[in-house]
Amino acid sequence: MKYTHSNLAAGRWHSLSIAEQLGNVGSEVERAIRWYEKNNREYFESAFLRMLELLDLTIGDKRWTGRRRRELTRVREMICDSFENGNKSSIQLSQWPKYFMPFAILARASVI
């Protein structure tokens, strides 16, 4: 499989904390939402695929098991549903940044 984030897929991703991983996923989520709302199909698809790639790398991280892995797989399922079904989805696209932002803040606070 060819990864967009090949250096992360090679193992660096698994050295990041869950907060750092999900903060990065959240950045791609926000990019995907922005391009989705602007009807820019090419940029949306790129951001969406990067988001899924990072989320899949997180799900595949052997440190995250049990409830944490179940939540990660559920997040993946629900975010795909949000993009596929738009306003008919149980979670609106505009709500996803609120889910991911605390992870980015925690990751940033841990670095400083």
KOLDREN-850289 format. One record per residue: residue in three letters; chain; x, y, z of N, C-alpha, C in turn. Coordinates in steps of 0.2 Angstrom, whole numbers, padded with zeros to 4 digits. Each point is the difference from the previous one (the first is absolute). Last residue first. Layout:
<site residu="ALA" chaine="A" n_px="X" n_py="Y" n_pz="Z" ca_px="X" ca_py="Y" ca_pz="Z" c_px="X" c_py="Y" c_pz="Z"/>
...
% end
This chain:
<site residu="ILE" chaine="A" n_px="0024" n_py="0110" n_pz="0124" ca_px="0002" ca_py="0006" ca_pz="0002" c_px="0004" c_py="-0001" c_pz="0007"/>
<site residu="VAL" chaine="A" n_px="-0012" n_py="-0018" n_pz="-0011" ca_px="0006" ca_py="0002" ca_pz="-0003" c_px="0004" c_py="0006" c_pz="0003"/>
<site residu="SER" chaine="A" n_px="-0022" n_py="-0008" n_pz="0007" ca_px="0005" ca_py="-0005" ca_pz="0002" c_px="0007" c_py="0002" c_pz="-0003"/>
<site residu="ALA" chaine="A" n_px="-0019" n_py="0013" n_pz="-0006" ca_px="0002" ca_py="0001" ca_pz="0007" c_px="0005" c_py="-0004" c_pz="0002"/>
<site residu="ARG" chaine="A" n_px="-0009" n_py="-0004" n_pz="-0021" ca_px="0003" ca_py="0006" ca_pz="0000" c_px="0003" c_py="0002" c_pz="0007"/>
<site residu="ALA" chaine="A" n_px="-0015" n_py="-0018" n_pz="-0002" ca_px="0007" ca_py="-0002" ca_pz="-0004" c_px="0004" c_py="0006" c_pz="0000"/>
<site residu="LEU" chaine="A" n_px="-0022" n_py="0003" n_pz="0008" ca_px="0004" ca_py="-0004" ca_pz="0005" c_px="0007" c_py="-0002" c_pz="-0003"/>
<site residu="ILE" chaine="A" n_px="-0015" n_py="0012" n_pz="-0014" ca_px="0002" ca_py="0004" ca_pz="0006" c_px="0004" c_py="-0004" c_pz="0005"/>
<site residu="ALA" chaine="A" n_px="-0009" n_py="-0012" n_pz="-0018" ca_px="0005" ca_py="0005" ca_pz="-0003" c_px="0003" c_py="0004" c_pz="0006"/>
<site residu="PHE" chaine="A" n_px="-0018" n_py="-0014" n_pz="0005" ca_px="0006" ca_py="-0004" ca_pz="-0001" c_px="0005" c_py="0005" c_pz="-0003"/>
<site residu="PRO" chaine="A" n_px="-0021" n_py="0009" n_pz="0003" ca_px="0003" ca_py="-0001" ca_pz="0006" c_px="0006" c_py="-0004" c_pz="0000"/>
<site residu="MET" chaine="A" n_px="-0013" n_py="0004" n_pz="-0020" ca_px="0004" ca_py="0006" ca_pz="0002" c_px="0003" c_py="-0002" c_pz="0007"/>
<site residu="PHE" chaine="A" n_px="-0015" n_py="-0015" n_pz="-0013" ca_px="0007" ca_py="-0001" ca_pz="-0001" c_px="0004" c_py="0006" c_pz="0004"/>
<site residu="TYR" chaine="A" n_px="-0024" n_py="-0001" n_pz="0000" ca_px="0002" ca_py="-0006" ca_pz="0002" c_px="0008" c_py="0000" c_pz="0000"/>
<site residu="LYS" chaine="A" n_px="-0011" n_py="0018" n_pz="-0009" ca_px="-0001" ca_py="0000" ca_pz="0007" c_px="0002" c_py="-0006" c_pz="0003"/>
<site residu="PRO" chaine="A" n_px="0000" n_py="0002" n_pz="-0024" ca_px="0005" ca_py="0003" ca_pz="0003" c_px="0000" c_py="0001" c_pz="0008"/>
<site residu="TRP" chaine="A" n_px="-0018" n_py="-0011" n_pz="-0012" ca_px="0006" ca_py="-0003" ca_pz="0001" c_px="0006" c_py="0004" c_pz="0002"/>
<site residu="GLN" chaine="A" n_px="-0023" n_py="0008" n_pz="-0005" ca_px="0001" ca_py="-0003" ca_pz="0007" c_px="0007" c_py="-0003" c_pz="0001"/>
<site residu="SER" chaine="A" n_px="-0010" n_py="0008" n_pz="-0021" ca_px="0002" ca_py="0006" ca_pz="0004" c_px="0002" c_py="-0002" c_pz="0007"/>
<site residu="LEU" chaine="A" n_px="-0010" n_py="-0016" n_pz="-0016" ca_px="0007" ca_py="0002" ca_pz="-0001" c_px="0003" c_py="0005" c_pz="0004"/>
<site residu="GLN" chaine="A" n_px="-0020" n_py="-0014" n_pz="0009" ca_px="0001" ca_py="0004" ca_pz="-0005" c_px="0007" c_py="0002" c_pz="-0001"/>
<site residu="ILE" chaine="A" n_px="-0013" n_py="-0022" n_pz="0010" ca_px="0005" ca_py="0005" ca_pz="0002" c_px="0001" c_py="0004" c_pz="-0006"/>
<site residu="SER" chaine="A" n_px="-0016" n_py="-0016" n_pz="-0003" ca_px="-0001" ca_py="0001" ca_pz="0007" c_px="0005" c_py="0005" c_pz="0003"/>
<site residu="SER" chaine="A" n_px="-0008" n_py="0001" n_pz="-0027" ca_px="0004" ca_py="-0004" ca_pz="0005" c_px="-0001" c_py="0001" c_pz="0007"/>
<site residu="LYS" chaine="A" n_px="-0009" n_py="0011" n_pz="-0020" ca_px="-0004" ca_py="-0005" ca_pz="0002" c_px="0004" c_py="-0005" c_pz="0005"/>
<site residu="ASN" chaine="A" n_px="0010" n_py="0019" n_pz="-0011" ca_px="-0005" ca_py="0002" ca_pz="0005" c_px="-0004" c_py="-0005" c_pz="0003"/>
<site residu="GLY" chaine="A" n_px="0019" n_py="-0009" n_pz="-0014" ca_px="0000" ca_py="0007" ca_pz="0001" c_px="-0005" c_py="0001" c_pz="0006"/>
<site residu="ASN" chaine="A" n_px="0009" n_py="-0021" n_pz="-0011" ca_px="-0008" ca_py="0002" ca_pz="0001" c_px="-0001" c_py="0007" c_pz="0002"/>
<site residu="GLU" chaine="A" n_px="0023" n_py="-0010" n_pz="-0004" ca_px="-0005" ca_py="-0003" ca_pz="-0005" c_px="-0007" c_py="0003" c_pz="0000"/>
<site residu="PHE" chaine="A" n_px="0017" n_py="0007" n_pz="0016" ca_px="0001" ca_py="0002" ca_pz="-0006" c_px="-0004" c_py="-0002" c_pz="-0006"/>
<site residu="SER" chaine="A" n_px="-0003" n_py="-0008" n_pz="0023" ca_px="-0001" ca_py="0007" ca_pz="-0001" c_px="0001" c_py="0003" c_pz="-0007"/>
<site residu="ASP" chaine="A" n_px="0005" n_py="-0023" n_pz="0005" ca_px="-0007" ca_py="0001" ca_pz="-0001" c_px="-0002" c_py="0008" c_pz="0000"/>
<site residu="CYS" chaine="A" n_px="0022" n_py="-0006" n_pz="0004" ca_px="-0001" ca_py="-0002" ca_pz="-0007" c_px="-0008" c_py="0001" c_pz="-0001"/>
<site residu="ILE" chaine="A" n_px="0007" n_py="0003" n_pz="0022" ca_px="0003" ca_py="0006" ca_pz="-0004" c_px="-0001" c_py="-0002" c_pz="-0008"/>
<site residu="MET" chaine="A" n_px="-0006" n_py="-0017" n_pz="0016" ca_px="-0004" ca_py="0006" ca_pz="0001" c_px="0002" c_py="0006" c_pz="-0005"/>
<site residu="GLU" chaine="A" n_px="0014" n_py="-0020" n_pz="0002" ca_px="-0007" ca_py="-0001" ca_pz="-0003" c_px="-0005" c_py="0006" c_pz="0000"/>
<site residu="ARG" chaine="A" n_px="0021" n_py="0002" n_pz="0011" ca_px="0001" ca_py="-0001" ca_pz="-0007" c_px="-0007" c_py="-0001" c_pz="-0004"/>
<site residu="VAL" chaine="A" n_px="0000" n_py="0000" n_pz="0023" ca_px="0001" ca_py="0007" ca_pz="-0002" c_px="0001" c_py="0000" c_pz="-0008"/>
<site residu="ARG" chaine="A" n_px="-0001" n_py="-0021" n_pz="0011" ca_px="-0007" ca_py="0004" ca_pz="0000" c_px="0001" c_py="0007" c_pz="-0003"/>
<site residu="THR" chaine="A" n_px="0020" n_py="-0012" n_pz="0004" ca_px="-0004" ca_py="-0003" ca_pz="-0005" c_px="-0007" c_py="0003" c_pz="-0001"/>
<site residu="LEU" chaine="A" n_px="0013" n_py="0007" n_pz="0019" ca_px="0003" ca_py="0002" ca_pz="-0007" c_px="-0004" c_py="-0003" c_pz="-0006"/>
<site residu="GLU" chaine="A" n_px="-0007" n_py="-0007" n_pz="0022" ca_px="-0002" ca_py="0007" ca_pz="-0002" c_px="0003" c_py="0002" c_pz="-0006"/>
<site residu="ARG" chaine="A" n_px="0007" n_py="-0021" n_pz="0007" ca_px="-0007" ca_py="0000" ca_pz="-0002" c_px="-0003" c_py="0007" c_pz="-0002"/>
<site residu="ARG" chaine="A" n_px="0022" n_py="-0003" n_pz="0009" ca_px="-0001" ca_py="-0002" ca_pz="-0007" c_px="-0007" c_py="0000" c_pz="-0002"/>
<site residu="ARG" chaine="A" n_px="0003" n_py="0005" n_pz="0022" ca_px="0003" ca_py="0005" ca_pz="-0004" c_px="0000" c_py="-0002" c_pz="-0007"/>
<site residu="ARG" chaine="A" n_px="-0007" n_py="-0016" n_pz="0016" ca_px="-0005" ca_py="0006" ca_pz="-0001" c_px="0003" c_py="0005" c_pz="-0004"/>
<site residu="GLY" chaine="A" n_px="0015" n_py="-0020" n_pz="-0002" ca_px="-0006" ca_py="0000" ca_pz="0004" c_px="-0005" c_py="0006" c_pz="-0002"/>
<site residu="THR" chaine="A" n_px="0025" n_py="0004" n_pz="-0006" ca_px="-0004" ca_py="-0006" ca_pz="0000" c_px="-0006" c_py="0001" c_pz="0004"/>
<site residu="TRP" chaine="A" n_px="0024" n_py="0012" n_pz="-0010" ca_px="-0007" ca_py="0002" ca_pz="0001" c_px="-0004" c_py="-0006" c_pz="0000"/>
<site residu="ARG" chaine="A" n_px="0023" n_py="-0001" n_pz="-0004" ca_px="-0001" ca_py="0003" ca_pz="0007" c_px="-0007" c_py="0001" c_pz="0001"/>
<site residu="LYS" chaine="A" n_px="0008" n_py="-0007" n_pz="-0021" ca_px="-0001" ca_py="-0006" ca_pz="0004" c_px="0000" c_py="0003" c_pz="0008"/>
<site residu="ASP" chaine="A" n_px="-0007" n_py="0012" n_pz="-0024" ca_px="0005" ca_py="0001" ca_pz="0005" c_px="-0001" c_py="-0006" c_pz="0005"/>
<site residu="GLY" chaine="A" n_px="-0014" n_py="0005" n_pz="-0019" ca_px="0004" ca_py="-0006" ca_pz="0000" c_px="0006" c_py="0001" c_pz="0005"/>
<site residu="ILE" chaine="A" n_px="-0016" n_py="0017" n_pz="-0002" ca_px="-0004" ca_py="-0006" ca_pz="0002" c_px="0005" c_py="-0006" c_pz="0000"/>
<site residu="THR" chaine="A" n_px="0009" n_py="0020" n_pz="-0008" ca_px="-0002" ca_py="0001" ca_pz="0007" c_px="-0003" c_py="-0007" c_pz="0003"/>
<site residu="LEU" chaine="A" n_px="0004" n_py="0003" n_pz="-0023" ca_px="0006" ca_py="-0001" ca_pz="0003" c_px="-0001" c_py="0000" c_pz="0008"/>
<site residu="ASP" chaine="A" n_px="-0019" n_py="0005" n_pz="-0013" ca_px="0002" ca_py="-0007" ca_pz="-0001" c_px="0007" c_py="-0002" c_pz="0003"/>
<site residu="LEU" chaine="A" n_px="-0007" n_py="0023" n_pz="-0001" ca_px="-0004" ca_py="-0004" ca_pz="0005" c_px="0001" c_py="-0007" c_pz="-0001"/>
<site residu="LEU" chaine="A" n_px="0012" n_py="0013" n_pz="-0015" ca_px="0002" ca_py="0001" ca_pz="0007" c_px="-0004" c_py="-0003" c_pz="0005"/>
<site residu="GLU" chaine="A" n_px="-0007" n_py="-0002" n_pz="-0022" ca_px="0007" ca_py="-0003" ca_pz="0000" c_px="0002" c_py="0001" c_pz="0008"/>
<site residu="LEU" chaine="A" n_px="-0019" n_py="0011" n_pz="-0007" ca_px="-0002" ca_py="-0007" ca_pz="0001" c_px="0007" c_py="-0004" c_pz="0001"/>
<site residu="MET" chaine="A" n_px="0001" n_py="0023" n_pz="-0005" ca_px="-0003" ca_py="-0001" ca_pz="0007" c_px="-0001" c_py="-0007" c_pz="0001"/>
<site residu="ARG" chaine="A" n_px="0008" n_py="0006" n_pz="-0021" ca_px="0005" ca_py="0001" ca_pz="0005" c_px="-0003" c_py="-0002" c_pz="0007"/>
<site residu="LEU" chaine="A" n_px="-0015" n_py="0000" n_pz="-0018" ca_px="0005" ca_py="-0006" ca_pz="0000" c_px="0005" c_py="0001" c_pz="0005"/>
<site residu="PHE" chaine="A" n_px="-0014" n_py="0018" n_pz="-0003" ca_px="-0004" ca_py="-0005" ca_pz="0003" c_px="0005" c_py="-0007" c_pz="0000"/>
<site residu="ALA" chaine="A" n_px="0008" n_py="0020" n_pz="-0010" ca_px="0000" ca_py="0000" ca_pz="0007" c_px="-0003" c_py="-0005" c_pz="0004"/>
<site residu="SER" chaine="A" n_px="0000" n_py="0000" n_pz="-0024" ca_px="0007" ca_py="-0001" ca_pz="0003" c_px="0000" c_py="0001" c_pz="0007"/>
<site residu="GLU" chaine="A" n_px="-0021" n_py="0003" n_pz="-0011" ca_px="0002" ca_py="-0007" ca_pz="0000" c_px="0007" c_py="-0001" c_pz="0003"/>
<site residu="PHE" chaine="A" n_px="-0007" n_py="0022" n_pz="-0003" ca_px="-0004" ca_py="-0003" ca_pz="0006" c_px="0002" c_py="-0008" c_pz="0000"/>
<site residu="TYR" chaine="A" n_px="0008" n_py="0014" n_pz="-0017" ca_px="0004" ca_py="0002" ca_pz="0006" c_px="-0004" c_py="-0004" c_pz="0006"/>
<site residu="GLU" chaine="A" n_px="-0009" n_py="-0002" n_pz="-0022" ca_px="0006" ca_py="-0003" ca_pz="0000" c_px="0004" c_py="0001" c_pz="0007"/>
<site residu="ARG" chaine="A" n_px="-0022" n_py="0009" n_pz="-0003" ca_px="0000" ca_py="-0007" ca_pz="0000" c_px="0007" c_py="-0003" c_pz="0000"/>
<site residu="ASN" chaine="A" n_px="-0012" n_py="0023" n_pz="0007" ca_px="0006" ca_py="-0002" ca_pz="-0004" c_px="0001" c_py="-0007" c_pz="0001"/>
<site residu="ASN" chaine="A" n_px="-0018" n_py="0014" n_pz="0010" ca_px="-0001" ca_py="-0004" ca_pz="-0006" c_px="0006" c_py="-0001" c_pz="-0004"/>
<site residu="LYS" chaine="A" n_px="-0003" n_py="0011" n_pz="0022" ca_px="0001" ca_py="0004" ca_pz="-0006" c_px="-0001" c_py="-0004" c_pz="-0006"/>
<site residu="GLU" chaine="A" n_px="-0003" n_py="-0011" n_pz="0021" ca_px="-0005" ca_py="0006" ca_pz="0000" c_px="0002" c_py="0004" c_pz="-0006"/>
<site residu="TYR" chaine="A" n_px="0015" n_py="-0018" n_pz="0003" ca_px="-0007" ca_py="-0002" ca_pz="-0001" c_px="-0005" c_py="0005" c_pz="-0001"/>
<site residu="TRP" chaine="A" n_px="0022" n_py="0006" n_pz="0007" ca_px="-0001" ca_py="-0001" ca_pz="-0008" c_px="-0006" c_py="-0004" c_pz="-0002"/>
<site residu="ARG" chaine="A" n_px="0003" n_py="0004" n_pz="0024" ca_px="0001" ca_py="0007" ca_pz="-0004" c_px="-0001" c_py="-0001" c_pz="-0007"/>
<site residu="ILE" chaine="A" n_px="0001" n_py="-0019" n_pz="0014" ca_px="-0006" ca_py="0003" ca_pz="0000" c_px="0000" c_py="0007" c_pz="-0004"/>
<site residu="ALA" chaine="A" n_px="0020" n_py="-0013" n_pz="0001" ca_px="-0005" ca_py="-0003" ca_pz="-0004" c_px="-0007" c_py="0003" c_pz="0001"/>
<site residu="ARG" chaine="A" n_px="0017" n_py="0008" n_pz="0013" ca_px="0002" ca_py="0002" ca_pz="-0007" c_px="-0006" c_py="-0004" c_pz="-0004"/>
<site residu="GLU" chaine="A" n_px="-0001" n_py="-0004" n_pz="0023" ca_px="-0002" ca_py="0007" ca_pz="-0002" c_px="0002" c_py="0002" c_pz="-0007"/>
<site residu="VAL" chaine="A" n_px="0007" n_py="-0022" n_pz="0007" ca_px="-0008" ca_py="0001" ca_pz="0000" c_px="-0002" c_py="0007" c_pz="-0001"/>
<site residu="GLU" chaine="A" n_px="0023" n_py="-0004" n_pz="0003" ca_px="-0002" ca_py="-0002" ca_pz="-0007" c_px="-0008" c_py="0000" c_pz="0000"/>
<site residu="SER" chaine="A" n_px="0009" n_py="0006" n_pz="0020" ca_px="0003" ca_py="0005" ca_pz="-0005" c_px="-0003" c_py="-0002" c_pz="-0007"/>
<site residu="GLY" chaine="A" n_px="-0003" n_py="-0016" n_pz="0018" ca_px="-0005" ca_py="0006" ca_pz="0000" c_px="0002" c_py="0005" c_pz="-0005"/>
<site residu="VAL" chaine="A" n_px="0015" n_py="-0018" n_pz="0004" ca_px="-0006" ca_py="-0002" ca_pz="-0004" c_px="-0005" c_py="0006" c_pz="0000"/>
<site residu="ASN" chaine="A" n_px="0018" n_py="0004" n_pz="0013" ca_px="0002" ca_py="0000" ca_pz="-0007" c_px="-0006" c_py="-0003" c_pz="-0004"/>
<site residu="GLY" chaine="A" n_px="-0003" n_py="-0001" n_pz="0023" ca_px="0001" ca_py="0007" ca_pz="-0002" c_px="0002" c_py="0001" c_pz="-0008"/>
<site residu="LEU" chaine="A" n_px="0000" n_py="-0021" n_pz="0010" ca_px="-0007" ca_py="0002" ca_pz="-0002" c_px="0000" c_py="0007" c_pz="-0001"/>
<site residu="GLN" chaine="A" n_px="0021" n_py="-0010" n_pz="0006" ca_px="-0003" ca_py="-0003" ca_pz="-0006" c_px="-0007" c_py="0003" c_pz="-0002"/>
<site residu="GLU" chaine="A" n_px="0010" n_py="0008" n_pz="0020" ca_px="0004" ca_py="0002" ca_pz="-0006" c_px="-0003" c_py="-0003" c_pz="-0007"/>
<site residu="ALA" chaine="A" n_px="-0008" n_py="-0008" n_pz="0021" ca_px="-0002" ca_py="0007" ca_pz="-0001" c_px="0003" c_py="0003" c_pz="-0006"/>
<site residu="ILE" chaine="A" n_px="0006" n_py="-0021" n_pz="0007" ca_px="-0007" ca_py="0000" ca_pz="-0003" c_px="-0002" c_py="0007" c_pz="-0001"/>
<site residu="SER" chaine="A" n_px="0026" n_py="-0003" n_pz="-0001" ca_px="-0005" ca_py="-0001" ca_pz="0005" c_px="-0007" c_py="-0001" c_pz="-0004"/>
<site residu="LEU" chaine="A" n_px="0023" n_py="-0006" n_pz="-0013" ca_px="-0004" ca_py="0006" ca_pz="0003" c_px="-0005" c_py="-0003" c_pz="0005"/>
<site residu="SER" chaine="A" n_px="0015" n_py="-0014" n_pz="-0013" ca_px="0003" ca_py="0003" ca_pz="0006" c_px="-0003" c_py="0006" c_pz="0003"/>
<site residu="HIS" chaine="A" n_px="-0008" n_py="-0013" n_pz="-0019" ca_px="-0001" ca_py="-0004" ca_pz="0006" c_px="0005" c_py="0003" c_pz="0006"/>
<site residu="TRP" chaine="A" n_px="0001" n_py="0009" n_pz="-0022" ca_px="-0006" ca_py="0001" ca_pz="0002" c_px="-0001" c_py="-0003" c_pz="0007"/>
<site residu="ARG" chaine="A" n_px="0020" n_py="-0004" n_pz="-0013" ca_px="0000" ca_py="0006" ca_pz="0004" c_px="-0007" c_py="0002" c_pz="0003"/>
<site residu="GLY" chaine="A" n_px="0004" n_py="-0018" n_pz="-0016" ca_px="0001" ca_py="-0002" ca_pz="0008" c_px="0000" c_py="0006" c_pz="0004"/>
<site residu="ALA" chaine="A" n_px="-0004" n_py="-0002" n_pz="-0024" ca_px="0006" ca_py="-0004" ca_pz="0001" c_px="0001" c_py="-0001" c_pz="0007"/>
<site residu="ALA" chaine="A" n_px="-0017" n_py="0014" n_pz="-0008" ca_px="-0002" ca_py="-0007" ca_pz="-0001" c_px="0006" c_py="-0005" c_pz="0002"/>
<site residu="LEU" chaine="A" n_px="0003" n_py="0023" n_pz="-0001" ca_px="-0004" ca_py="-0001" ca_pz="0006" c_px="-0001" c_py="-0008" c_pz="0000"/>
<site residu="ASN" chaine="A" n_px="0011" n_py="0009" n_pz="-0019" ca_px="0004" ca_py="0000" ca_pz="0006" c_px="-0003" c_py="-0002" c_pz="0006"/>
<site residu="SER" chaine="A" n_px="-0013" n_py="0002" n_pz="-0020" ca_px="0005" ca_py="-0006" ca_pz="0000" c_px="0004" c_py="0000" c_pz="0006"/>
<site residu="HIS" chaine="A" n_px="-0022" n_py="0011" n_pz="-0008" ca_px="0004" ca_py="0002" ca_pz="0006" c_px="0005" c_py="-0006" c_pz="0001"/>
<site residu="THR" chaine="A" n_px="-0015" n_py="-0002" n_pz="-0017" ca_px="0002" ca_py="0007" ca_pz="-0001" c_px="0005" c_py="0002" c_pz="0005"/>
<site residu="TYR" chaine="A" n_px="-0001" n_py="-0026" n_pz="-0008" ca_px="-0003" ca_py="0005" ca_pz="0005" c_px="0002" c_py="0007" c_pz="-0003"/>
<site residu="LYS" chaine="A" n_px="-0003" n_py="-0026" n_pz="-0011" ca_px="0003" ca_py="0006" ca_pz="0000" c_px="-0003" c_py="0005" c_pz="0004"/>
<site residu="MET" chaine="A" n_px="0001" n_py="-0028" n_pz="0000" ca_px="-0004" ca_py="0006" ca_pz="0000" c_px="0004" c_py="0006" c_pz="0000"/>
% end
